[in-house]
């Protein structure tokens, strides 16, 4: 069930500990930080005129949520190179131009105004939750600074509230990073990131989430919670999730593919069919989460769809996990890359998968994580 939440915005402190606050400008900087700095944007326009002209308007927006918050200048050049290759245009000058841009950006000072602008997309707003005793408490986290696909976010939100009602869980939702603090997190059995995109936590909030998970907390990430082309928090992708996003097919973005249960003995797999097909946007990853210590729940049959980007980049993994669990310290983690299409959240199989996953996450048995087959 959904419980009332009151905001404490009036008491919030300005953010001063945002990631990259003092970092030098470079081609690795978030594009939004370049665009918000008049000097940095002028340097980019001077060295790479027209770079952003071929991209959709959402990439150049400086108001979050914005795709510019999950893109670096270097990745923008990489996308431009892929587009040129797909159009059979020369790409030889792209690397040299990127080097000039990087040098021009690195020569710029980071001003006090730059530091303020970099921290504006973070918050210290601490919500107040009313939680009943004797129930499983779930925190549905929905702060998004990067790409917000509203239909999928809203469908996941509604589905998770309905599952909570059906299973007797107490669930609250917030889009405030100030909820990720030790005093708030210790009240919850699990935190669920609903298609989170973009860097959303301050340094102290990052530390709070890491400490929560490593000392027995539970975390679930759904689809876009690991779908950004560039990230600036290594622990999140490498340790918490266990794999880095590589891309999804395009222009054939949505394809029907076969999902196969990898380990029928896994408690999260109980009651699921051995395999099924779904029409979805299928993620690929730069590294295999199996190799990073994950317990693989389901994989994709790559013969059942075409994993390519613009016809020039292969997204094949061979062994292609699509949902898995992990042990991080004494905490439990579940991630599912399924969940872009809103219709997915009404699918009985996917609802059963999410229910099993949450039930596994919130179990209070000693060494529950270590007991995963």
C-alpha positions in Angstrom: 0.0 0.0 0.0 1.1 3.6 -0.6 1.6 5.6 2.6 1.5 9.4 3.1 4.7 11.3 2.7 5.4 14.8 3.9 8.1 17.0 2.4 10.7 18.8 4.6 12.0 21.0 1.8 12.0 24.1 3.9 14.7 22.6 6.1 16.9 21.5 3.3 20.5 22.7 3.2 22.1 23.8 -0.1 24.2 21.0 -1.7 27.9 21.5 -1.5 29.2 17.9 -1.7 28.0 16.9 -5.1 30.3 14.6 -7.2 32.7 16.3 -9.6 32.1 19.7 -8.0 35.8 20.6 -8.2 36.8 18.4 -11.1 38.6 20.1 -14.0 36.7 20.5 -17.2 37.5 17.8 -19.8 36.0 15.6 -22.5 35.0 13.2 -19.6 32.8 15.9 -17.9 29.1 15.5 -17.9 27.8 17.4 -21.0 25.3 19.3 -18.9 28.2 20.8 -16.9 29.8 22.0 -20.2 26.5 23.5 -21.4 25.9 25.3 -18.1 29.3 27.0 -18.2 29.4 29.9 -20.7 33.2 29.5 -21.1 33.1 25.7 -21.5 30.3 25.9 -24.0 32.1 28.5 -26.0 35.2 26.3 -26.1 33.2 23.3 -27.3 31.5 25.4 -30.0 34.8 26.8 -31.1 36.6 23.5 -31.4 33.7 21.4 -32.5 31.2 23.6 -34.3 27.9 21.9 -34.9 28.7 18.8 -32.9 25.3 18.8 -31.2 23.3 19.9 -34.3 22.5 16.3 -35.3 21.3 15.2 -31.9 17.7 15.5 -30.6 16.9 18.6 -28.5 16.8 16.6 -25.3 20.5 16.1 -25.5 21.2 19.9 -25.3 18.8 20.7 -22.5 20.3 22.1 -19.3 17.2 21.5 -17.2 17.0 18.1 -15.5 15.9 15.5 -16.3 18.2 15.8 -19.4 20.1 13.4 -21.5 23.0 15.8 -21.2 23.3 14.6 -17.6 24.2 11.1 -18.7 26.5 12.0 -21.7 30.1 13.2 -21.7 31.6 15.1 -24.5 33.7 12.1 -25.4 30.6 9.9 -25.6 28.9 12.5 -27.8 31.9 12.2 -30.2 31.6 8.4 -30.0 27.9 8.6 -31.0 28.8 11.0 -33.8 31.4 8.5 -35.1 28.9 5.6 -35.0 26.4 7.8 -36.9 29.0 8.7 -39.5 30.0 5.1 -39.9 26.4 4.1 -40.4 26.1 6.8 -43.1 29.3 5.7 -44.7 31.0 9.0 -44.0 34.6 9.6 -43.0 35.4 9.4 -39.3 39.2 10.1 -39.3 39.0 13.7 -38.1 36.8 12.9 -35.1 39.6 11.7 -32.8 41.7 14.8 -33.5 38.8 17.1 -32.9 38.1 15.4 -29.6 41.7 15.9 -28.5 41.5 19.6 -29.3 38.2 19.9 -27.4 39.7 18.1 -24.3 42.7 20.4 -24.3 40.6 23.5 -24.6 38.3 22.4 -21.8 41.1 21.4 -19.5 42.7 24.8 -19.8 39.6 26.5 -18.3 39.4 27.4 -14.6 36.5 26.0 -12.5 34.7 29.0 -11.1 32.5 29.4 -8.0 29.5 29.7 -10.4 30.5 26.4 -12.1 30.6 24.7 -8.7 27.1 26.0 -7.8 25.7 25.0 -11.2 27.2 21.5 -10.9 25.4 20.9 -7.5 22.0 22.3 -8.5 20.7 19.0 -9.7 21.2 17.3 -6.3 19.2 17.9 -3.2 19.3 17.5 0.6 15.5 17.4 1.0 14.6 14.9 3.6 11.1 13.4 3.4 9.1 12.3 6.4 7.6 8.9 6.2 4.8 7.3 8.3 5.5 3.6 8.4 3.4 0.9 10.2 5.1 -1.4 12.6 5.4 -5.1 11.9 5.4 -4.8 8.1 8.0 -5.1 5.3 9.0 -1.6 4.5 10.0 -0.7 0.9 11.4 2.6 -0.3 10.7 3.3 -4.0 13.3 5.8 -5.1 12.5 7.9 -8.2 14.9 10.8 -8.5 15.9 11.1 -12.1 18.4 13.6 -13.5 19.1 11.9 -16.8 16.7 10.3 -19.3 13.2 10.0 -17.8 11.0 7.7 -19.8 7.7 8.7 -18.1 5.6 5.8 -19.4 8.0 3.2 -18.1 8.6 5.0 -14.8 4.9 5.5 -14.2 4.0 1.9 -15.1 6.7 0.5 -12.8 5.5 2.8 -10.0 1.9 1.6 -10.4 2.9 -2.1 -10.6 5.1 -2.0 -7.5 2.4 -0.3 -5.5 -0.1 -2.9 -6.6 2.3 -5.7 -5.8 2.9 -4.2 -2.4 -0.8 -4.1 -1.7 -1.2 -7.7 -2.8 1.7 -8.9 -0.6 1.1 -6.8 2.5 4.2 -4.7 2.0 4.3 -1.1 3.2 5.8 1.0 0.4 6.5 4.7 0.0 7.9 6.6 -2.9 10.1 9.7 -3.1 12.1 11.6 -5.7 14.3 13.3 -3.1 18.0 12.3 -2.8 17.8 13.5 0.8 16.0 10.2 1.6 19.2 8.3 1.1 20.6 9.0 4.6 21.5 6.5 7.4 18.6 7.6 9.6 16.0 7.0 6.8 17.5 3.9 5.2 17.7 2.0 8.5 13.9 2.0 8.5 13.6 0.1 5.2 14.0 -3.6 4.4 14.8 -2.8 0.7 15.3 0.2 -1.6 14.0 -0.1 -5.2 15.4 2.2 -7.9 12.7 2.8 -10.5 14.4 3.4 -13.8 16.8 5.9 -12.2 18.9 7.7 -14.8 21.7 10.2 -14.2 23.9 10.8 -11.2 21.4 11.6 -8.4 23.2 11.3 -5.0 25.7 13.6 -3.3 28.9 12.1 -1.9 27.4 11.7 1.6 24.3 10.1 0.1 26.4 7.7 -1.9 28.3 6.7 1.3 24.9 6.1 3.1 23.6 3.8 0.3 26.9 1.9 0.2 27.0 1.4 3.9 23.4 0.4 4.0 23.8 -2.3 1.4 27.2 -3.6 2.6 25.9 -4.0 6.2 22.8 -6.1 5.4 20.4 -3.8 3.5 18.8 -4.8 0.2 18.7 -3.0 -3.2 16.7 -3.6 -6.4 17.3 -1.9 -9.7 14.8 -1.9 -12.5 15.8 -1.5 -16.2 17.0 2.1 -16.6 18.7 1.9 -13.2 21.6 0.5 -15.2 21.0 2.0 -18.6 23.2 5.2 -18.8 25.8 5.4 -21.5 28.2 7.2 -19.1 28.3 7.0 -15.3 30.4 8.8 -12.7 30.1 6.4 -9.8 32.2 3.2 -10.2 31.0 1.5 -7.1 27.4 1.6 -8.3 27.9 -0.1 -11.7 30.9 -2.3 -10.9 30.1 -3.5 -7.3 26.4 -2.9 -6.7 25.0 -3.8 -10.1 28.0 -5.8 -11.4 27.9 -4.8 -15.1 28.2 -1.7 -17.2 25.6 -0.8 -19.8 26.8 -1.1 -23.4 23.7 -0.2 -25.4 20.4 -1.6 -26.9 19.4 -2.3 -30.5 18.6 0.6 -32.7 16.8 1.5 -35.0 15.0 -1.9 -34.3 14.7 -0.8 -30.7 11.9 -3.1 -29.7 12.2 -6.8 -30.6 10.7 -10.1 -29.5 13.3 -12.3 -27.9 13.4 -15.5 -25.9 14.2 -15.2 -22.2 15.6 -18.4 -20.6 15.8 -19.2 -16.9 19.5 -19.9 -16.1 19.2 -21.5 -12.7 15.8 -23.1 -11.9 16.9 -23.8 -8.3 17.3 -20.0 -7.6 14.6 -18.9 -5.1 13.8 -16.0 -7.4 13.0 -18.5 -10.3 10.4 -20.4 -8.4 7.1 -20.6 -10.3 8.5 -19.1 -13.5 8.4 -21.0 -16.8 11.7 -22.4 -18.2 11.5 -19.8 -21.0 9.2 -17.3 -22.5 9.2 -14.5 -25.2 8.7 -10.8 -24.7 8.7 -7.7 -26.9 11.1 -5.4 -25.2 14.2 -3.1 -25.5 17.0 -5.5 -24.8 20.1 -4.2 -23.0 23.6 -5.5 -23.6 26.5 -5.0 -21.1 30.2 -4.2 -21.5 31.1 -7.0 -19.0 29.4 -10.2 -18.0 27.8 -10.0 -14.6 28.4 -13.7 -14.2 32.2 -13.0 -14.2 31.7 -10.3 -11.5 30.2 -12.8 -9.1 26.5 -12.4 -9.8 24.0 -15.3 -9.5 22.4 -15.3 -13.0 18.6 -15.7 -13.0 17.8 -15.3 -16.7 19.6 -14.9 -20.0 18.7 -13.9 -23.5 18.7 -16.2 -26.5 20.7 -14.0 -28.9 19.5 -16.2 -31.9 16.0 -15.0 -31.3 16.6 -11.3 -32.0 19.2 -9.0 -33.7 21.4 -7.2 -31.2 23.0 -4.4 -33.3 23.2 -0.6 -33.1 22.9 1.3 -36.4 24.0 -1.8 -38.2 27.7 -1.0 -37.3 28.0 -2.0 -33.7 27.5 -5.5 -32.5 25.8 -5.8 -29.1 26.3 -9.6 -28.8 27.5 -11.0 -25.6 27.3 -14.7 -26.3 26.3 -15.5 -22.7 23.8 -12.7 -22.2 22.4 -12.3 -18.7 19.3 -10.1 -18.4 18.4 -10.5 -14.7 20.5 -11.5 -11.7 21.1 -11.2 -8.0 24.3 -10.4 -6.0 25.8 -10.4 -2.6 27.5 -7.1 -1.7 29.0 -7.3 1.8 26.2 -8.8 3.8 23.5 -7.1 1.7 21.4 -8.5 -1.1 21.0 -7.0 -4.6 18.7 -7.8 -7.5 18.8 -6.2 -11.0 16.5 -6.7 -13.9 17.2 -5.1 -17.3 13.7 -5.8 -18.4 11.2 -3.0 -18.1 11.3 -0.3 -20.8 7.8 -1.0 -22.4 5.0 0.0 -20.0 3.1 -3.1 -20.9 5.9 -5.3 -19.4 4.8 -4.3 -15.9 1.3 -5.8 -16.5 2.8 -9.1 -17.7 2.0 -11.9 -15.1 5.4 -13.5 -15.6 7.3 -10.3 -15.0 5.1 -9.5 -12.0 5.9 -12.9 -10.6 9.6 -12.3 -11.1 9.5 -9.0 -9.3 7.5 -10.5 -6.4 9.9 -13.4 -6.0 12.9 -10.9 -6.1 11.5 -8.6 -3.4 10.6 -11.6 -1.2 14.2 -12.8 -1.5 15.6 -9.3 -0.8 13.6 -8.7 2.4 14.1 -12.1 4.0 15.6 -11.8 7.5 17.3 -15.1 7.7 21.0 -15.1 8.8 23.4 -15.3 5.8 20.4 -15.1 3.4 22.5 -13.8 0.7 25.2 -16.5 1.0 22.4 -19.0 0.6 21.7 -18.2 -3.1 22.3 -21.3 -5.2 
